[in-house]
Amino acid sequence: MKMEITGKTLRAIGFLMTYPEEDRIGAAAEIRDLLNREAWLSEKMRTRLDGFLAGMKDKDLLDLQEEYVMLFDRTPSLSLHLFEHVHGDSRDRGQAMVDLDTLYREIGLENMSEHTPDFLPLFLEYLSLLPVEQAQDNLDGAIDVVAAIGERLKKRQSRYAVLFDALLEAARARPDGNNLKAALT
């Protein structure tokens, strides 16, 4: 039975994008069930995500953590901080952070993490609290950055690329080919 689509799918994808801990691995069955019940993503995509979840169980936690740090913390082009890709180190980035944090607070989301508001998993948590159409509109606004990170991960043959493919599928908009090409050169 297909349940009404909510933003829980986006929250689950964001959860999988965070630093690997035992709770991420332990939640695999629950995430799989949620994705299947909600059925926002195609069956093919859910099968690919099953492979990602199974891969988490098959690898040593320290290896997962090392992989994550090397990808997302030590590779600027793979940063999960969206505004790094949009604003770089410009002054506009600070104001964009303030504006995004204000949006979070308006719906009762308090950033209790060590990450800035533009951290993609936090942004996905925010989107998960919005009506689906509004969440998709907001996701569409970040689709070029999401696509660029996903393509870079594919070039590295990273299993994390599937999470970005899932976001592309969840969005309504498609990446702008010219923007994507420019970001990848």
SULKA-V490745 format. One record per residue. N is the residue number from 0. OMEGA is omega in whole degrees, 0 to 359 (* if undefined). Layout:
n;omega
N;OMEGA
N;OMEGA
This chain:
n;omega
0;180
1;179
2;177
3;181
4;174
5;179
6;182
7;177
8;179
9;178
10;180
11;178
12;177
13;178
14;180
15;179
16;181
17;182
18;183
19;175
20;179
21;182
22;178
23;181
24;181
25;182
26;185
27;182
28;179
29;179
30;178
31;180
32;179
33;181
34;180
35;179
36;183
37;176
38;174
39;181
40;180
41;178
42;179
43;180
44;179
45;176
46;178
47;178
48;174
49;178
50;177
51;180
52;178
53;179
54;177
55;181
56;185
57;184
58;175
59;182
60;180
61;176
62;177
63;181
64;178
65;178
66;182
67;181
68;180
69;180
70;194
71;181
72;185
73;180
74;184
75;181
76;178
77;182
78;176
79;176
80;190
81;186
82;173
83;181
84;184
85;187
86;185
87;179
88;183
89;179
90;179
91;181
92;180
93;179
94;178
95;177
96;180
97;181
98;180
99;178
100;177
101;177
102;179
103;183
104;180
105;179
106;175
107;178
108;180
109;180
110;180
111;182
112;177
113;184
114;175
115;184
116;182
117;177
118;188
119;177
120;177
121;177
122;179
123;175
124;176
125;181
126;182
127;180
128;181
129;170
130;188
131;181
132;179
133;177
134;179
135;178
136;180
137;177
138;178
139;180
140;180
141;191
142;180
143;178
144;179
145;181
146;181
147;178
148;179
149;179
150;178
151;178
152;178
153;179
154;178
155;183
156;180
157;177
158;179
159;181
160;181
161;180
162;179
163;173
164;179
165;178
166;177
167;179
168;182
169;181
170;174
171;183
172;173
173;179
174;175
175;184
176;180
177;178
178;180
179;179
180;179
181;181
182;185
183;179
184;*
